[in-house]
Amino acid sequence: MNDTDGIKDKVREAGFTCLLCGACCSGADNEVMVSPPEIEVLAEATGMSMDEIVEPYPEWIRQDGFTFTFGWVLQRGEDGNCIFLKNNRCRVYRSRPHICRTYPFMLDGEDLIISECPGCETCGTTNDAGQITEDLLRRRDAENTELEKTEKQYQKHSIITGSTIVFDSSGAHEYSIPPKKS
C-alpha cells in the first residue's frame, strides 16, 4: 500500500459526509488562507477585486521599524462568516479554495489531521474519499509551493522603515492597516 492509499483509507474511515451546515464557514475564528492563484480564480468567478475578497493574515510581526505578515485570508462579514456564505451555501463553490475543498481534512506531511466537524462520523465511510484524497494532495503541493515562493520573496525584498508589508508568492505588497472599527 502506498502513502496515497493510506491517506484515502483514513479519510474513508472518518465517516465524513458534508451536512451543508455552514459551520466550517462561520465564526470569527474562521481564517481561510488563500494564495494569489486562488485569489485570481475567485476574482474571475465573482468580478470582485482582490481588496474585496481578501485581507492580510491577521498575525502581524513588528520588527526593526516595519510591520509585516505572510499571506491572505478570505474576508469575513460583520457576522464573522465568510463573505461567500449565504443561507449556509457557498456562493463560489466551484471556485472555492483548496482549504474549503478538503475541510475538515488536512495533511501534515503524510499525517492526516481531521478538524472538529459535525459531518464526521455521521456515516460508516466517507463516500468520496478518493476525490478528497486527490484534493488533499493537490492542496499540500500548492501550499508547499506557496511557502517556498513566499520565502524567496521575503528574502529578496528590502523593507523600508515604517512600512507595512504583506508577503506572498507573488511579491511584497505595501499595505495600509485600516483603523479598527468601533
Protein Blocks (a to p, Z undefined) as FASTA:
>chain_A
ZZklmmmmmmmmnopacehlommmgcjklccdddfklmmmmmmmnopafklmpccdfbdc
deehiacdedjdddddfkopafkbgghiafklmmgcfklmmocbdcehjaccddddfkgo
kbfbdfklmmmmmmmmmmmmmmmmmmmmmmmmmmmpccdehiacdddfkbccdddddddd
ZZ
